[in-house]
Structures are given as C-alpha cells and as structure tokens.
Amino acid sequence: MRIGFIGAGWLTEVMSRHLLKAGHEVVVSNSRGPETLTDFAAKIGPGAKPGTKADAVKSDIVILAVNWVDAKKALEGIEWDGQILIDATNAHADNPVDISLEGVTRSRALLAQTGRTSSELVAEWAPGARLVKSISNVPMEWINDFSDDKPRTVLFASGDEVEAKRVVIDLLNDLGFAAIDLGSLAAGGALHEVGAPLSGLEFHFVRRMRPEAR
C-alpha cells in the first residue's frame, strides 16, 4: 500500500521506517512544501518520497502526524472522498508540547470543554474521511525498533467505520504490532487520547487464550 503522511516529524520517521520495512510506499508532506523534505525522505530510506499534502491524500491510507494545535489548519482545504485517515495526534493544548502533569491536566480540561473526544473533533475537521484513531497511545521512542524479533507492542484503534478500522488493524498487525479494537471514536477514543487511562502505557502482546485451550 501507499501511505501518506501529513506532517514530517518523529512519528512520521518512525512509522515510515516500519512501513518501508514491510514493503509499503510512503509519501511525506508538510506545510512548507516537498522541496524542504528531500533530506528527511532520504534519511527515512528508499521508498519514502517527499510530496505535497495533495500527494499524500491520494494514498491508500493517510496519517495525520502534526501537533494537535496545528491539526485543524493542516486539514483545511482537503476534499476527502472516503480515504482512511489515521488520527495519530494527541490533544496537547500547548506548543511546544508540555507532557508534565500540569500540562496534561490543562490539555484534558480544555478538551473536556468541547464535549468531544479529540478524534471526534478531527473527524469534524475532515468531513468525508473515514477516521480511525491509532498509533498515538505510546511515545515513538518505545517502538523505535525495526528488528524482526521486536516485541509486539500494543497499539489501540478506535473508529466508527468498521471496515476502515479493520484495514488499519490489519496493517498494524502486519507491521509487527498488536492492534486492539477499542470501539467507537466516542467510547474507545476516550480511553486512549491524551491523559486517558490507556494512554502512555506500554503493553506487549504475549499470548491469547483460545476457547479450545481452556
């Protein structure tokens, strides 16, 4: 598959390397234009190409990988036509991001005032996209391992489009992660957005008890 990124930071670099290792193509974009991304794409490796935001959106799956405060603007002007959009943002209210207890508490309070989960807001900003919240529940430092025997880190996924969520979960599993479906954007998203109970916890898949094994 071809995966497009809106945003070209650390998350884009780490996830792109996982995707390239699995045989996918990657298009990276930012607000400054593809000419500023030549070195960044080369650093990621063969198969990563710089492009415009429009190029990224033409991909099979698009990953939103910008700071939360820039998310709405980054999505402006895009005409979505059923593309899968992975919301990999965390709703930190500060820029630069403040991950201290005070910063997270402040961000949670501001988000609560909206009456929405962070991904419900992103879905409103990207009408026509099939939105799935995923990838953002752990720091990229925890999955910066591209070996064949890396631990199967748990990444959560929530979304209202069942088929879109299945595609994302299958992709993450194929990359060597253990993707877990948490349900809808409202119910599931509330569990793994910034400061939520399942955010910032490192889980590794070890084994699954099958009914026939009981």
C-alpha positions as CSV (number, residue, x, y, z in Angstrom):
1,M,0.0,0.0,0.0
2,R,0.9,3.6,-0.3
3,I,0.8,5.6,3.0
4,G,0.7,9.3,3.0
5,F,1.7,11.5,6.0
6,I,0.5,15.0,6.8
7,G,3.3,16.2,9.0
8,A,7.0,15.3,8.9
9,G,8.3,14.8,12.4
10,W,9.5,12.0,14.7
11,L,6.2,9.9,14.4
12,T,6.4,10.1,10.6
13,E,10.0,9.0,10.6
14,V,9.5,6.0,12.9
15,M,6.2,4.8,11.3
16,S,7.6,5.3,7.8
17,R,10.6,3.0,8.6
18,H,8.2,0.3,9.9
19,L,6.1,0.7,6.7
20,L,9.0,0.6,4.3
21,K,10.5,-2.5,6.0
22,A,7.1,-4.2,5.4
23,G,7.2,-3.3,1.7
24,H,4.9,-0.3,1.6
25,E,5.5,3.1,-0.1
26,V,5.5,6.3,1.9
27,V,4.7,9.9,0.9
28,V,5.7,12.6,3.4
29,S,4.3,16.1,3.3
30,N,4.4,19.3,5.5
31,S,3.2,22.9,5.3
32,R,6.4,24.2,3.7
33,G,6.5,22.1,0.6
34,P,8.2,19.0,-0.8
35,E,11.4,20.8,-1.6
36,T,12.1,21.1,2.2
37,L,11.7,17.3,2.7
38,T,14.3,15.9,0.4
39,D,16.8,15.2,3.2
40,F,14.1,14.0,5.5
41,A,12.8,11.4,3.0
42,A,16.3,10.3,2.2
43,K,17.0,9.8,5.9
44,I,14.0,7.5,6.1
45,G,15.2,5.4,3.3
46,P,14.4,4.2,-0.3
47,G,10.7,4.1,-0.9
48,A,10.0,7.4,1.0
49,K,9.1,10.3,-1.3
50,P,8.5,13.9,-0.5
51,G,5.3,15.3,-1.8
52,T,2.6,17.9,-1.3
53,K,-0.3,17.5,1.0
54,A,-2.4,16.7,-2.1
55,D,0.0,13.9,-3.0
56,A,-0.2,12.4,0.5
57,V,-4.0,12.5,0.4
58,K,-4.1,10.4,-2.8
59,S,-2.6,7.5,-0.8
60,D,-4.5,4.4,0.3
61,I,-4.2,5.5,4.0
62,V,-3.3,8.9,5.3
63,I,-1.8,9.5,8.7
64,L,-2.2,12.9,10.4
65,A,1.0,13.4,12.3
66,V,1.1,17.1,13.3
67,N,0.9,18.8,16.6
68,W,-2.6,19.0,17.9
69,V,-2.7,22.8,17.8
70,D,-1.9,22.6,14.1
71,A,-4.3,19.8,13.2
72,K,-7.3,21.8,12.1
73,K,-5.3,24.1,9.8
74,A,-3.4,21.1,8.4
75,L,-6.7,19.6,7.3
76,E,-8.1,22.7,5.7
77,G,-8.8,22.6,2.0
78,I,-8.7,18.9,1.7
79,E,-11.6,17.2,-0.1
80,W,-12.0,13.8,1.4
81,D,-13.7,11.0,-0.6
82,G,-13.7,8.0,1.7
83,Q,-10.0,7.8,2.3
84,I,-8.9,6.3,5.6
85,L,-7.4,8.9,7.8
86,I,-5.5,7.8,10.9
87,D,-5.5,10.4,13.6
88,A,-2.1,9.9,15.3
89,T,-2.3,13.2,17.2
90,N,-2.6,13.8,20.9
91,A,-4.7,16.8,22.1
92,H,-1.9,18.7,23.8
93,A,-3.0,22.3,24.2
94,D,0.5,23.7,24.4
95,N,3.1,24.3,21.7
96,P,5.7,23.2,22.3
97,V,4.0,20.1,23.9
98,D,4.0,20.1,27.7
99,I,3.9,16.5,28.9
100,S,4.2,17.4,32.6
101,L,1.3,16.6,34.9
102,E,0.3,20.2,34.8
103,G,0.4,20.3,31.0
104,V,-1.6,17.2,30.5
105,T,-4.2,18.3,33.1
106,R,-4.6,21.6,31.3
107,S,-5.0,19.9,28.0
108,R,-7.6,17.5,29.4
109,A,-9.5,20.4,30.9
110,L,-9.6,22.3,27.6
111,L,-10.6,19.2,25.7
112,A,-13.4,18.5,28.2
113,Q,-14.9,21.9,27.4
114,T,-15.6,20.8,23.8
115,G,-17.8,17.8,24.8
116,R,-16.0,15.7,22.3
117,T,-13.1,13.3,22.2
118,S,-10.1,14.6,20.4
119,S,-10.7,12.3,17.4
120,E,-14.3,13.3,17.2
121,L,-13.1,16.8,16.6
122,V,-10.6,15.7,14.0
123,A,-13.4,13.8,12.2
124,E,-15.4,17.0,12.1
125,W,-12.4,18.8,10.6
126,A,-12.1,16.1,7.9
127,P,-15.6,15.5,6.6
128,G,-15.7,12.7,4.1
129,A,-12.7,10.8,5.6
130,R,-13.1,7.5,7.3
131,L,-11.3,8.3,10.6
132,V,-9.5,5.9,12.8
133,K,-7.6,7.0,16.0
134,S,-4.5,5.0,16.4
135,I,-0.7,4.9,16.9
136,S,-0.7,7.8,19.3
137,N,-1.1,5.9,22.6
138,V,2.7,5.3,23.0
139,P,5.8,7.5,22.5
140,M,7.7,6.7,19.3
141,E,10.8,6.0,21.4
142,W,9.0,2.9,22.6
143,I,8.6,1.5,19.1
144,N,11.9,2.7,17.6
145,D,12.9,-0.9,17.0
146,F,12.8,-2.3,13.5
147,S,14.3,-5.8,14.1
148,D,12.4,-8.9,13.1
149,D,12.2,-10.0,16.8
150,K,10.9,-6.7,18.2
151,P,8.3,-7.0,21.0
152,R,4.7,-6.8,19.7
153,T,3.8,-3.5,21.3
154,V,0.1,-2.9,21.7
155,L,-1.4,-0.1,19.6
156,F,-5.0,0.8,20.1
157,A,-7.5,1.7,17.4
158,S,-10.9,3.3,17.6
159,G,-13.3,4.4,15.0
160,D,-16.9,4.5,13.8
161,E,-16.2,2.9,10.4
162,V,-15.8,-0.8,10.9
163,E,-14.2,-1.6,7.6
164,A,-11.7,1.3,7.9
165,K,-10.8,0.2,11.4
166,R,-10.2,-3.4,10.2
167,V,-7.8,-2.2,7.4
168,V,-5.8,-0.2,10.0
169,I,-5.7,-3.0,12.5
170,D,-4.6,-5.5,9.8
171,L,-1.9,-3.1,8.7
172,L,-0.5,-2.5,12.2
173,N,-0.5,-6.3,12.9
174,D,1.4,-6.9,9.6
175,L,4.0,-4.3,10.8
176,G,4.6,-6.4,13.9
177,F,2.4,-4.6,16.4
178,A,-0.6,-6.0,18.3
179,A,-3.5,-3.8,17.4
180,I,-6.6,-3.8,19.7
181,D,-10.0,-2.5,18.7
182,L,-11.4,-0.3,21.4
183,G,-14.7,0.6,19.7
184,S,-16.1,3.9,18.6
185,L,-14.4,7.3,18.5
186,A,-16.5,8.4,21.4
187,A,-16.1,5.4,23.7
188,G,-12.8,4.0,22.5
189,G,-11.2,7.3,21.8
190,A,-11.9,8.5,25.3
191,L,-9.7,5.6,26.6
192,H,-6.5,6.3,24.7
193,E,-6.5,10.1,24.0
194,V,-4.1,12.4,25.9
195,G,-4.2,11.7,29.6
196,A,-6.7,8.9,29.3
197,P,-6.3,5.6,31.2
198,L,-4.7,3.7,28.2
199,S,-2.5,6.5,27.0
200,G,1.2,6.3,27.7
201,L,1.2,2.7,28.9
202,E,3.5,0.1,27.4
203,F,1.8,-3.2,26.7
204,H,3.3,-6.2,24.8
205,F,1.3,-9.0,23.4
206,V,2.4,-12.3,24.7
207,R,-0.3,-14.9,24.2
208,R,-4.0,-15.1,23.7
209,M,-6.2,-17.7,25.4
210,R,-8.3,-19.5,22.8
211,P,-11.7,-21.1,23.8
212,E,-10.4,-24.5,22.7
213,A,-7.4,-24.2,25.0
214,R,-9.5,-23.7,28.2
